[in-house]
Amino acid sequence: MDSYIPKQIAGRPLDWVNASFLILTPLIAAVGTSWYIWRFGVTWVEIANFLVMFVLTSVAVTGGYHRYYSHRSYDCSKAVQLFYLVFGAAAVENSLLNWASDHRYHHRYVDQDEDPYNILKGGLYAHMGWIFFKDTRDKNRRFENVPDLLKDPLVVWQHRYYLPLVVGFTFALPTFIGLLAGRPLGGLLWGGFLRCVVVHHTTFFINSLAHLYGQKTYDLKGTARDSWWLAPLTFGEGYHNFHHKFQADYRNGIKWWQFDSTKWWINFLAWTGQASKLKRVPEPLIVKARIEVEKARVVESLAAVHAPERMWQLISARLEAGSRRLELAHERYLLAKAEYAARRDEWTADVRRQWKEKLDSYQAEYDEAMARWRATLRAMNRISQPSAQSLLTLTAVLDVLKHRLF
């Protein structure tokens, strides 16, 4: 057990309430639900109870606790805020004030001692171990990083009545739903304990697995990673490297094919008029961040093979030229696209046709620049991984560049 307790927390006292809850709830969920199935079977009521409560509490955490309250990435109505606070409490992950404060400290001090769930202290610690220990920080300074939340009456109300909300919506509500079908114990086990445990660990995955596995797509500095396979398990939170780089964006998965159910939920709220001011990082900044990471990876690869100075100069020039061409092509395309969208209704059909052709040409230019950039990266990768039959020489580099680049 000692090997799992980092030195930085060795002197902190255990939080017996948290520890007992995190140990007993999985036992009750596993043993109790198994016994109940063996004794009484399972009906669609238990399955629906679990799924509905799982979705409601997960969305309250990811869409509410995380993207709305912690990062203020959009605005929403009071009704939606109340939903987030009630079912966020039902997730039993602490009050919003505590949760958001910890999360903001996590982003401010990521991978440092002050990070509440620092992954460098161990995967198990980041996953749930940190919750087992009492918070020994000065109580007068506990919420100094959430002054906006302290001014919110609903947030203060939830913090004050957090425990009654937990009892009412974590356990009493699913039990009542089960009671309507004559199976109250089934409702408590499926919609209460089992659902609570699953929500806990899918949330905890973001603190642990999202910092251990996946790709660093937009930022190489921190441990946060993008994991496509983690996204469906965490309601879209698996694209964690993007989130750490661009915290204010209401999206995590920015591509249409990337699974981000919380983004879709927020879009639905906006469509129905319940959300507004959805924040998006300008696309050129996203493209630039990705290009910088790809350039840095090339530099790392060349450093690993001890590339000579002349090669460094040549490759650096190629990388700068290629990335600049791509950024300019992308900027021109976006500007033309925005102007076309803004003014097409006031143009004649002939002008719209001409502009559409112009827009297509800008897109083709951008697609060509992107293809050349990808070819550049492939060529650089080939340089940094020479075959066993050849030496890494400037002549070999020139040969690759001549045939593979601009």
Steps between C-alpha positions, in 0.01 A plus 500: 500500500784741581622484138173661393528791746729773366731682736315827447188370677655258748434738788138580414227332708257261338149624429309205646164616364628517143704182534207305644263620229740421215569152642149401609300621199678269251455209741130570543459554125679178406376265774157654546412523131628148433295362790192693387526365146542146631207536739253715305635523147522825305233692311501789256417731792839440664685541169314822418552629854873445471533648151288808562672582828840431343436739211348775716779500758779464241369792294465706817867440575648543151266766366434676830770454762773494236429699186248751637605572858872420503587649160207729418515385139135599438197654671181315588159562656422479870296183439803327346722625783261352757503169312882500502517570873236245604622211288862603544445443872346163412833401342648522853822669389480782755322832483550718196713748698743228606502328161554815295765633738698176477465496123618856455801424720562193285522713185703773667755262651472198271772240571630700797473434873210745528299300244234319711511190281852520363561202270872512580411376848372178345210378289307359796551821695371714212210262439360497854779483759505876550139488626601272787696779670369806678544842348744677733503832317409820685119507515498877462674463164323184386275674247713798405514376139119486461383853596246496217337185639484638853280779364253254346203437737418164341858378538511608865165330558627174354815518711297555816249221431735262322445201734117518491519522120724192493259302714197616306622467142771234527304245701140607572407590141609171334346307791169681443517422127551135586214518748263605222572165337484313831879453510642773729816307595577445133464874442736579788764252382486570126416871486677584827808300594599340168437816302693710752805272480502501118468880488784533749746296303411636156566845647818383672623362165544860385741571786699180448470332158468830310840596642662163428383373160445663164657768286630847581340668202503869589741540791812305594564669833251328729392140549146542363429284195232450236347151513224424249408178680461682831259759358189274486560387859526857631232683299759658272765588757760267345647773277683629801810644335282737299312594815815583695633710212170681437310494830247767406362306203167333574604208279750224563457309176516766229468277192156387386604137536642537851267370771404782733148449635537792743570731204187367329301558819620862519417547131150367571463747786605783268255383232215505753601840637623368834868573434685787334844654448662167417874566497715360219873547462573656159585223256832656391626473860405132509676428170806696612519307828485168318768610252729608784465159664578323172805718447619430853467127443721524191759690704490231769548225242797673341656567839471129577716413195749784569439683173786730390469879507464537121211258505334691782517821299359342188216320674411800716465712188279237337280471806457875535418543131251215501324601820479863393352404164241282671402767753461769232295271275277409791455865600407603144250217473331586830479871418346428161260249654389751764444778245304268273276389788444859618419661165363234268138599568564852370679387184354415164507140380790581266707655780425204725616262227824693455563508874424130531766431237740728687424321825559164335838619376599611853393164636702322231801714591458409867456129420816508288695676777379242750599213268846650459534544873412136559752400234757714679436323829525160334827599340639629829398177667686309231810710562491445875464123452769405246522144377770269630661495156556877474662776702319812609684750285420839356490339154231258619304790647517698178386196305193459719417870496545524124243232425257538787459871570412819322 
